Amino acid sequence: MSSIGGFTEPEATPLALLLLGQESDPLSERGVDCPGSLPSPSDPELVARARAAKAALGERVFVLGHHYQRDEVIEFADVTGDSFKLAREAAARPESEYIVFCGVHFMAESADILTSDDQLVILPDLAAGCSMADMAAIEQVEACWRELAAAGVADSTVPVTYMNSAAAIKAFTGRHGGTVCTSSNAKASLEWAFEQGERVLFLPDQHLGRNTAVRDLGLSLNDCVVYNPHRPRGGLSTEQLRSAKMILWRGHCSVHGRFTAESVTEVRERIPGVNVLVHPECRHEVVLAADYVGSTEHIITTLEAAEPGSAWAIGTELNLVRRLAERHPDKQIVFLDRTVCYCSTMNRIDLPHLVWALENLVEGRVINQITVNARDAHDARVALDQMLALPGVTAPKD
């Protein structure tokens, strides 16, 4: 065992966590392997370059850092948070000409939708995407809607898309009378949707949709069906589409999808009295086995309020878990998995890319600007505004 900043890293043995890039886990869902390796640590000289570039730009630049970013990037963030909070923070800084979003592509799109036309949103690495968001392409979703229409259920179906989706999917939702949700207001979003129609098409994360419907709204698993965009009619019969209350898109988070019920059992055996706290993007059986379930911000605030000496196993992205362990040395905080897995696309944003983006701005060159076309931006804003109008929703978090 080795210890980094108070956080214990297990050795790469079959009985402990496997290191990123060295192994894959056959027990995982398809698409949740950890391919490749984490980029090597950044050159220490880049810290000085980042500071110099940021100082030269002054208030013209506003750097946003998502909770899942590595520490070397978070150090230069003006604000840290979840994706929606960061997009709103950017919109609240109209004096900042450049918004450098250290996150992934869909987050930068949301920032472009919510900020003014005079503000430019920049993603330091265009390869920083989101596997979950990529699991719902607009052509697939439009084809799904045509199949719902053919089954006679489109008019009574309300689309609800998770914040972790492409701008085109948010726009589709806005055009069809739906709303956006975050993991903290998914219940309110679904309650509103069921007031508008008989069923919900939930995009793109099946686990958040299922967990919210069953755990929070009291629906049964039999009320939920999974639409597979790679099969005719989603692999569902007309009767299944008509009888379903929740039509769940076949998507998932590549990190949260790794956690299993066995992970919960193992950590309880290893750490007596441990509290298991997981994100609602985890599989249903993991959520059922956990003690607490909540959004990224909920996880952070729960640990801040936890009793000194308490033990916690956290089911969310590893960069955040490590940071929380370092921030709360009076508590035992461990990662809920036997395989170390960062969000590999989020980790595309490293200090070299951030420095490259900032230094280009200093020289007057705008690189990797993220823009959403006017029609999609308008329709997506309709769906986002509908979310903000939900009862009790003031500052949603994902």
Secondary structure, DSSP 8 states (H G I E B T S, - for coil): -EEETTEEE--SSTTS-B-TTT---TTS-TT----S-------THHHHHHHHHHHHHGGGEEEEEETTS-HHHHTT-SEEE-HHHHHHHHHT-TT-SEEEEES-HHHHHHHHHHS-TT-EEE-S-TT---HHHHTS-HHHHHHHHHHHHHTT-GGGEEEEEESSS-HHHHHHHHHTT-EEE-TTTHHHHHHHHHHH-SEEEEES-HHHHHHIIIIIT---GGGEEEE-TTSGGGG--HHHHHH-SEEEES---TTGGG--HHHHHHHHHHSTT-EEEE-TTS-HHHHHHSSEE--HHHHHHHHHHS-TT-EEEEES-HHHHHHHHHH-TTSEEEES-SB----TTGGG--HHHHHHHHHHHHTT---SB----HHHHHHHHHHHHHHHTSTT-SS---
